[in-house]
Amino acid sequence: MYRPKLMFFMAILFMAMLFTASSAQAELKIKLALVTKPGSAQNIVADKFKELLEERSKGEITVHIFHSASLGNETEILQQIQMNTVQMGIITGGPFDTFDPIVRVINYPFLFKDNDQADKILDGPLGQEILKSLESSGFKGLCFSENGFRNLTNSKRPVKIPEDVKGLKIRVMASALHKAIWQTLGANPTPMPWPIYTELEQGVIDGQENPLWVLEVYNFHEIQKYLTMTRHVYSPHIDVASLKWWNGLDEKSREMIQKSIYDAALFQRKDNRDKDAARLEMLAEKGMKIEFNPDLDAFRAKVAELKDMDLFAEPRVQKMLMKILEATQ
C-alpha cells in the first residue's frame, strides 16, 4: 500500500536531480581576464567570444570579461588560471615562457614572413603541439589570436640600423627571450608590466615595441616621436583556459567554447589586419616620423645567434625551434 507513495517520492526526487543538473549548466560562468582596455586587440577577441558563446549556448554559459589588468598583470592572470580562480585568459605569448619555455619558439625574431605563414604554422600541427604542451603547466591551450607584428618606437632618435638602437631603454614584456633580443641589439631592455604610457611620458623608458594597434589605442603618438617598421617578432595571443576547469566540463560545453574562441580569433585577426594601413596613415598625420625601410638584413644577422643560446637549450624546445625554422624557410 506504500509502494505508490514511494514511487511518487522517487519520481519527485529524480525530477529534482534533473532540475539541479540543468541549473548547474545554466549557472556555468566564465571569468575571462586580460590586461588591455576596451577597443584593444585582446578585447576584440573577448567581446566576440562572449557574443558567440552566449548566443550559441542560448544563455546557458555566460562570459564575464575582466579587462584593463583589473585582476593583475599577465603573469598574475596566468597564475590565477592555473588555480582555476580565473577560467580563461587572452594572453600575449611572451609571458608564457616562464611557465613553459617551448612558447619561446613562436616569439623567435624574424620567424614568420607574413600573416599567411603565421596562420599556416600556428593553426597547423606545430601550433597544436605547442598548445598541447601547455597542459603540463596547468593550461588548456585553445587557439592563437593576434597581437601582430611588433615594431619599435622611441622618443630619442630615428632608427634604421641596429647601431641606432644602442643604449635605448626599451620596455619589454616579462619574457627572457624578448629581453635577450634587445640586449643582443645593444639596447637596455627593461621588463615592465602593462600599461606603460606614464613611464614613456616621464622618460623612465625611451621606447617600446608593439604592433600598430597599440600605438593607436594607447595614443603613443603623443609621447613617441619615432616609429621603425622592424616587424621583428610576430606576436600571437594564446587563448587559454584552466586545465582543471576544462577537464570538469561536459563534452558539449567544451566543443562550444572551443569553436567560439577560434571563430572569435579568426574574426579578430582579420579585423586587426584590415585596419593597419589606416593606422599608419593616422600616425603619420599625428606627427610620428616613420622609417618604413630599416636595414632588416642587418637586424636579422645581429639576432641570428639567439638560436644557440641557453634559452633554447632544453631538447624539446630546441627540437621544436628547428621544426619551425625549417617550416618557415
C-alpha positions in Angstrom: 0.0 0.0 0.0 3.0 2.3 0.4 4.5 1.5 -3.0 2.6 4.2 -4.9 3.8 6.8 -2.4 7.4 5.5 -2.7 7.3 5.7 -6.5 5.8 9.2 -6.4 8.6 10.3 -4.0 11.3 8.7 -6.2 9.8 10.5 -9.3 9.9 13.8 -7.5 13.5 13.2 -6.4 14.5 12.3 -9.9 12.9 15.4 -11.3 14.7 17.5 -8.7 18.0 16.0 -9.6 17.4 16.8 -13.3 16.4 20.3 -12.4 19.6 20.7 -10.3 21.8 19.4 -13.1 20.0 21.8 -15.6 20.5 24.7 -13.2 24.2 23.8 -12.7 24.6 24.0 -16.5 22.7 27.3 -16.6 25.0 28.7 -14.0 28.2 28.0 -15.9 30.0 31.3 -15.7 33.4 32.0 -17.2 35.7 34.6 -15.8 37.9 35.8 -18.7 40.8 38.1 -17.8 43.1 40.4 -19.9 45.3 43.4 -19.3 44.3 45.7 -22.1 41.4 48.2 -22.3 38.3 48.1 -24.4 39.0 48.5 -28.1 42.3 46.7 -27.9 43.1 43.5 -29.8 42.6 41.2 -26.9 39.3 42.8 -26.0 38.0 42.4 -29.6 38.6 38.6 -29.2 37.0 38.6 -25.8 33.9 40.6 -26.8 33.4 38.4 -29.9 33.8 35.2 -27.9 31.3 36.4 -25.4 28.8 37.2 -28.1 29.2 33.9 -29.9 29.2 31.6 -26.9 26.3 33.2 -25.1 24.3 33.1 -28.4 25.2 29.5 -29.2 24.6 28.3 -25.6 21.3 30.2 -25.5 22.5 31.9 -22.4 23.4 28.7 -20.5 27.0 29.8 -20.5 27.9 33.4 -19.6 31.2 35.2 -20.0 32.4 37.9 -17.6 35.3 39.9 -19.0 37.8 41.5 -16.6 39.8 44.0 -18.7 42.4 46.7 -18.0 44.5 44.5 -15.7 41.7 44.5 -13.1 42.8 41.1 -12.0 46.6 41.7 -12.3 49.3 41.6 -14.9 49.6 38.8 -17.4 51.8 36.6 -15.3 49.4 37.0 -12.3 46.5 36.2 -14.6 48.2 33.0 -15.7 48.8 32.0 -12.1 45.1 32.5 -11.4 44.2 30.4 -14.4 46.4 27.6 -13.1 44.5 27.7 -9.8 41.1 28.0 -11.6 40.2 31.2 -9.8 40.0 32.6 -13.3 38.8 30.2 -16.1 40.2 31.8 -19.2 42.6 34.4 -20.5 43.8 36.1 -23.7 47.5 36.5 -23.0 50.4 37.8 -25.1 52.8 35.0 -26.0 55.8 36.4 -24.2 54.8 35.9 -20.5 54.2 32.2 -21.1 57.9 31.4 -21.4 58.3 31.5 -17.7 55.7 28.7 -17.4 56.7 26.6 -20.5 59.8 27.6 -22.5 58.5 25.9 -25.6 56.4 29.1 -26.2 59.7 31.0 -26.9 59.9 29.4 -30.4 56.8 31.3 -31.7 58.4 34.6 -30.5 61.7 33.9 -32.2 62.8 37.1 -34.1 62.1 37.4 -37.8 60.4 33.9 -37.8 57.3 34.5 -40.0 57.5 36.2 -43.4 53.9 37.4 -43.3 50.4 36.8 -41.8 49.5 33.9 -44.0 52.6 32.0 -43.0 52.0 32.7 -39.3 48.4 31.4 -39.7 49.5 28.2 -41.5 52.0 27.3 -38.8 50.1 28.3 -35.7 46.8 26.8 -36.9 48.6 23.7 -38.1 50.2 20.7 -36.4 53.2 22.6 -34.9 50.9 25.2 -33.3 48.7 22.5 -31.9 51.7 20.7 -30.5 52.7 23.9 -28.7 49.2 24.4 -27.3 49.2 20.8 -26.1 52.5 21.3 -24.3 50.9 23.9 -22.1 48.9 21.2 -20.3 52.0 20.3 -18.3 51.7 23.8 -16.7 48.0 23.6 -16.0 46.7 25.4 -19.1 44.4 24.2 -21.8 45.7 25.9 -25.0 42.6 26.7 -27.1 43.9 28.7 -30.1 46.0 31.7 -31.2 44.6 35.1 -31.8 46.8 38.0 -32.8 48.7 40.8 -31.3 50.5 41.3 -34.6 54.0 42.1 -35.9 55.9 44.2 -33.4 57.6 47.5 -34.3 60.0 49.7 -32.4 59.1 53.2 -31.2 61.2 55.7 -29.2 61.4 59.3 -28.3 65.2 59.8 -28.9 66.2 59.3 -32.5 65.4 57.7 -35.8 66.4 54.0 -36.0 67.4 52.5 -39.3 70.2 50.1 -38.5 71.0 48.0 -35.3 73.6 50.5 -34.2 70.9 53.2 -33.8 69.3 51.1 -31.0 72.4 51.1 -28.8 71.7 52.5 -25.3 68.0 53.0 -25.8 66.0 52.0 -22.7 63.3 49.8 -24.3 60.3 48.4 -22.3 59.9 44.6 -22.9 57.4 42.0 -21.6 58.3 39.7 -18.8 60.0 37.4 -21.2 63.6 36.1 -21.2 63.6 35.9 -25.0 62.3 39.4 -25.6 64.9 40.7 -23.1 67.7 38.8 -24.9 66.6 40.1 -28.3 67.1 43.7 -27.3 70.3 43.0 -25.3 71.7 41.4 -28.4 70.8 44.5 -30.4 72.6 46.7 -27.9 69.6 48.3 -26.2 68.9 48.4 -22.5 65.7 46.2 -22.2 63.6 46.9 -19.2 60.8 44.4 -18.3 57.7 46.2 -17.2 54.0 45.2 -16.9 51.3 46.9 -18.9 50.3 49.7 -19.2 53.4 51.9 -19.8 52.1 55.3 -21.0 53.2 57.2 -17.8 56.6 55.6 -17.9 57.1 56.7 -21.5 55.7 60.1 -20.8 58.0 60.7 -17.9 61.1 59.4 -19.7 61.6 56.4 -17.3 61.9 54.4 -20.6 62.9 55.7 -24.0 60.8 53.4 -26.1 58.8 50.2 -26.5 58.0 47.6 -29.2 54.4 46.6 -30.1 52.0 46.2 -33.0 50.4 49.2 -34.7 47.1 48.8 -32.9 48.8 49.6 -29.6 50.1 52.9 -30.8 46.6 53.9 -32.0 44.6 52.7 -29.0 47.1 54.0 -26.4 47.9 57.3 -28.2 51.6 56.6 -28.2 52.0 59.2 -31.0 51.7 61.8 -28.2 54.8 60.6 -26.4 56.8 58.6 -29.0 58.2 60.6 -32.0 60.0 57.8 -34.0 58.5 54.6 -35.4 60.6 52.0 -37.1 58.8 49.2 -39.0 61.1 46.4 -37.8 58.4 43.7 -37.7 60.9 41.9 -35.6 58.5 39.5 -33.9 55.1 38.2 -34.9 53.3 38.3 -31.6 50.3 36.0 -31.1 48.0 35.9 -28.2 47.5 32.5 -26.7 43.9 32.0 -25.8 43.9 29.6 -22.8 41.7 28.0 -20.2 42.3 26.5 -16.8 43.0 22.8 -17.4 41.5 21.9 -14.1 38.3 23.7 -15.1 38.3 22.4 -18.6 38.6 18.8 -17.5 35.4 19.2 -15.4 33.3 20.4 -18.4 30.9 18.2 -20.4 31.8 17.5 -24.0 29.1 19.7 -25.4 30.3 22.7 -23.5 34.0 22.1 -24.5 33.1 21.9 -28.1 31.0 25.1 -28.0 33.8 27.0 -26.1 36.5 25.7 -28.4 34.6 26.7 -31.6 33.5 30.1 -30.3 37.0 31.1 -29.2 38.5 30.0 -32.5 35.9 31.8 -34.5 36.5 34.9 -32.4 40.2 34.6 -33.1 39.6 34.4 -36.8 37.4 37.5 -36.7 39.9 39.5 -34.7 42.9 38.6 -36.9 41.1 39.8 -40.0 39.9 42.9 -38.1 43.4 43.7 -36.9 45.0 43.4 -40.4 42.3 45.3 -42.2 43.0 48.4 -40.0 46.8 48.6 -40.2 47.1 50.8 -43.3 44.7 53.4 -41.8 46.7 53.2 -38.6 50.0 54.1 -40.3 48.3 57.0 -42.1 46.9 58.3 -38.9 50.2 58.0 -37.0 52.0 59.9 -39.8 49.3 62.6 -39.7 49.7 62.9 -35.9 53.4 63.7 -36.4 55.2 60.4 -36.0 58.4 60.0 -38.1 58.1 56.6 -39.7 61.1 54.6 -41.0 59.5 52.2 -43.5 62.6 50.6 -44.7 65.1 49.8 -41.9 68.0 47.5 -42.7 66.2 44.3 -41.7 69.1 42.1 -43.0 71.4 43.7 -40.5 68.9 43.2 -37.7 68.4 39.6 -38.7 72.1 39.0 -38.7 72.5 40.5 -35.3 70.0 38.2 -33.6 70.9 35.0 -35.5 73.0 33.8 -32.6 69.9 33.6 -30.4 69.0 30.1 -31.6 72.2 28.8 -30.0 71.6 30.4 -26.6 70.6 28.6 -23.4 67.1 29.9 -23.9 66.5 27.1 -26.4 68.9 24.5 -24.9 66.2 22.2 -23.5 66.0 19.3 -26.0 62.2 19.5 -26.7 62.4 23.3 -27.1 65.4 23.0 -29.4 63.6 20.3 -31.5 60.5 22.5 -31.8 62.6 25.5 -32.8 64.3 23.5 -35.6 61.0 22.3 -36.8 59.5 25.8 -37.0 62.6 27.3 -38.6 62.5 24.6 -41.2 58.8 25.1 -41.8 59.2 28.8 -42.3 62.1 28.8 -44.8 
